[in-house]
Amino acid sequence: MKKLILISLLFVLGACHTSIETHFNKYNVSVTGPKGWKVTEEDLEGEGYSVSIEKEGFSSSGLVTITWINVLVVEEEFIDLFIEEFKESIFIKIDENDFTPPYDSKYNNYNCKTVDYSFSLMGIKHQGKIHSFQTAKKTFIILLQEANEDHDKNLSGFRTIETSLKCS
């Protein structure tokens, strides 16, 4: 019985733990992961890189993924590749009508092409944006996604990530 109580207590304490603010800085790209958000990264076999920043917690839904490739690609074409991946996903049901046409916008100080999208996951409505822009030698995709009900909770974290992003 004592062992069960100890395991339960450790689980609860572990679930209450939030990470510290994390700084990513590689390949002339830097970004800050806010406190309570987990940063993971993946090398795309020398072709590019991906950094995911996900809000921690079992019922949290905030996600920002920053992916770049080391070549220049027309932003709309890069967005189309991501949309095709979404449509082929076995985890979410999403189709062409769930995406807006690309429009001009800004992410931090970068001029972007942007697409908004929505879908339902396990009965919970989600929303997101896909931003794409270029620097001198790279093409970027910034994917933001969250449950609609978590929008207000994620605003501060999304803002921290956006304003800290520096790319060259």
C-alpha positions in Angstrom: 0.0 0.0 0.0 2.8 2.4 0.9 4.4 1.6 -2.5 1.2 2.5 -4.3 0.9 5.8 -2.4 4.5 6.7 -3.2 4.1 5.9 -6.9 0.9 8.0 -7.0 2.6 10.9 -5.2 5.5 10.8 -7.6 3.2 10.7 -10.6 1.3 13.8 -9.2 4.5 15.7 -8.5 5.9 14.8 -11.9 2.7 16.0 -13.6 2.9 19.3 -11.7 6.5 19.9 -12.8 6.9 22.5 -15.6 10.1 23.0 -17.5 12.2 26.2 -17.4 12.4 28.6 -20.4 14.6 26.9 -23.1 16.7 28.5 -25.8 17.4 26.9 -29.1 20.2 28.4 -31.1 21.7 26.4 -34.1 22.3 27.0 -37.8 21.6 30.8 -37.5 18.2 30.1 -36.1 17.3 31.0 -32.5 14.0 30.8 -30.6 12.8 30.7 -27.0 10.6 27.9 -25.6 8.6 29.5 -22.8 8.4 28.0 -19.3 6.0 25.0 -19.4 6.7 24.2 -23.0 9.0 21.4 -24.2 11.5 21.9 -27.0 12.5 19.0 -29.2 14.6 19.1 -32.3 15.3 16.9 -35.3 18.1 17.0 -38.0 16.5 16.4 -41.4 19.5 14.5 -42.7 21.5 17.6 -43.6 18.6 18.9 -45.8 17.2 21.1 -43.0 16.1 21.1 -39.4 12.9 21.0 -37.3 12.3 22.4 -33.9 9.0 21.6 -32.1 7.8 23.6 -29.1 4.9 21.9 -27.3 3.0 23.0 -24.3 3.5 20.5 -21.5 0.6 18.8 -19.7 -1.8 16.0 -20.4 -4.7 18.2 -21.4 -2.6 20.9 -23.2 -2.7 21.5 -26.9 -0.3 24.3 -27.9 2.2 23.3 -30.6 4.6 25.4 -32.7 6.9 23.6 -35.2 9.6 25.5 -37.0 11.0 23.6 -40.0 13.4 24.8 -42.6 15.1 23.4 -45.6 18.4 24.7 -46.9 17.1 25.6 -50.4 14.8 28.3 -51.6 11.3 27.0 -52.5 8.2 29.1 -53.4 6.4 29.5 -50.1 3.0 28.3 -51.5 4.6 25.1 -52.8 6.2 24.4 -49.4 2.8 25.0 -47.7 1.1 22.7 -50.2 3.5 19.9 -49.2 2.5 20.3 -45.6 -1.2 20.4 -46.5 -0.8 17.1 -48.4 0.8 15.5 -45.4 -2.1 16.7 -43.2 -4.6 15.2 -45.7 -2.8 11.8 -45.6 -2.7 11.6 -41.8 -4.4 8.7 -40.2 -4.8 10.6 -36.9 -6.9 13.5 -38.1 -9.7 13.9 -40.6 -9.0 17.0 -42.7 -9.7 17.9 -46.3 -9.1 20.7 -48.8 -12.1 22.7 -47.5 -10.5 23.0 -44.0 -7.7 25.2 -45.4 -8.0 28.9 -46.4 -6.3 30.1 -49.6 -2.8 31.5 -49.0 -2.7 35.1 -48.0 0.1 37.6 -47.2 0.9 38.1 -43.5 3.8 38.6 -41.1 5.2 36.3 -38.5 7.5 38.3 -36.2 9.1 40.6 -38.8 9.1 38.1 -41.6 6.8 38.5 -44.6 4.9 35.3 -45.1 2.4 33.4 -47.1 -0.1 32.0 -44.5 -2.9 29.4 -44.6 -5.4 29.0 -41.7 -6.8 25.5 -41.1 -9.2 23.7 -38.7 -9.9 20.1 -37.9 -11.4 18.0 -35.1 -9.3 15.5 -33.1 -11.2 13.1 -30.8 -14.2 15.4 -31.0 -12.3 18.5 -30.0 -12.1 21.4 -32.5 -8.6 22.6 -33.3 -7.3 25.5 -35.3 -3.9 26.4 -36.8 -1.8 28.4 -39.1 0.9 27.6 -41.5 3.3 30.4 -42.2 6.1 30.2 -44.9 8.9 32.6 -45.6 12.4 32.7 -47.0 15.7 34.0 -45.8 18.8 34.3 -48.0 19.4 30.5 -48.2 16.5 28.8 -46.4 12.8 28.3 -46.7 10.8 28.1 -43.4 7.5 26.7 -42.4 6.0 27.7 -39.0 3.1 25.6 -38.0 1.0 26.7 -35.0 -1.8 24.5 -33.7 -4.1 24.3 -30.7 -7.5 23.2 -29.5 -9.9 26.1 -29.9 -10.7 26.0 -26.2 -7.0 26.5 -25.3 -6.5 29.6 -27.4 -6.4 32.1 -24.5 -4.1 29.8 -22.5 -1.6 29.6 -25.4 -1.5 33.2 -26.4 1.4 34.2 -24.2 3.5 31.2 -25.2 2.8 31.6 -28.9 3.8 35.3 -28.6 7.0 34.5 -26.8 8.0 32.0 -29.5 7.1 34.4 -32.3 8.9 37.5 -30.9 12.0 35.5 -30.0 12.4 33.9 -33.5 15.6 35.1 -35.3 16.5 33.5 -38.7 19.3 34.3 -41.1 
